[in-house]
Amino acid sequence: MIIDDLEALTAAATIEEVWSILLKTMGRFGFDRLIYGFAHFRATATISDASEALILSNLPQQYMKRFIDDGLYFNGPMVRWAADNVGAMSWQMLADQISAGTLPEAQARVVAVNHAYNVVAGYTIGFAHNVGRAKGALGLIARPGLSQTDADAIWARYGREIMLICNIAHLRLSTLPSASARNVLTKRQREVLEWVGQGKTSQDIAAIMGLTQTTVEKHLRLAREALQVDTTAQAILKAAIHKHIFLVEN
């Protein structure tokens, strides 16, 4: 079964496919709700702005609005743990800190919100990455009715398999384009950014694509606007990070 899961993950062509497989696989282990985040470049060594990160979850939209849009994640104790650590951590850590009275008040408020949405037991994984400012993390939330003791028992039996599957999924999620990646830029906008990324000038690109230099500059301007950046260099960086350029044509 695990071999089948790994084969499916490695064969997936989009983020959406990988995410669907991961949800199904983790659900079999008893973790039926997941929340994943990956930031290519953190502004600091701590926690990234969620607006520049890939965020995936099957948690209710109302919860995600509070946790992500309202910024609760900045004080999420397991988010903060994952920002500084690699590996897996049981949420028993939270219970221990609460019992000892060492959990900061702001983090305790996040735990209270989690409990209101039945996010009470699970594990958090902090992923290793070979780019200094990149960071990925995954929250595995035990299905309703399971205690942290139950989650720990699942981990004791299947933890190695879960880590293997989640690490492969993370490697795929951090490198694949989303199914909507092609819709952010037009084909012409992608082409001109790709040529600039390969060191070509606007004059070069005009000759290569059979366009006027003015038209090339127009496509570059529209690409910057679509990506909400100020310079072409920023556009190339953002487009590359979010897999909007150098896509394999179907």
HELIX and SHEET records of a PDB file:
HELIX    1   1 ILE A    2  ALA A   11  1                                  10    
HELIX    2   2 ILE A   15  PHE A   29  1                                  15    
HELIX    3   3 ALA A   50  GLU A   52  5                                   3    
HELIX    4   4 GLN A   61  MET A   64  1                                   4    
HELIX    5   5 LYS A   65  ASP A   69  3                                   5    
HELIX    6   6 LEU A   72  ASN A   75  5                                   4    
HELIX    7   7 PRO A   77  ASP A   84  1                                   8    
HELIX    8   8 GLN A   92  ALA A  100  1                                   9    
HELIX    9   9 GLU A  105  ALA A  116  1                                  12    
HELIX   10  10 GLN A  148  LEU A  173  1                                  26    
HELIX   11  11 ALA A  181  VAL A  184  1                                   4    
HELIX   12  12 LYS A  187  GLY A  197  1                                  11    
HELIX   13  13 SER A  202  MET A  209  1                                   8    
HELIX   14  14 GLN A  213  LEU A  227  1                                  15    
HELIX   15  15 THR A  232  ILE A  241  1                                  10    
SHEET    1   A 5 LEU A  54  SER A  57  0                                        
SHEET    2   A 5 PHE A  31  ALA A  39 -1                                        
SHEET    3   A 5 LYS A 135  ALA A 142 -1                                        
SHEET    4   A 5 GLY A 122  PHE A 127 -1                                        
SHEET    5   A 5 GLY A  87  SER A  90 -1                                        
END                                                                             
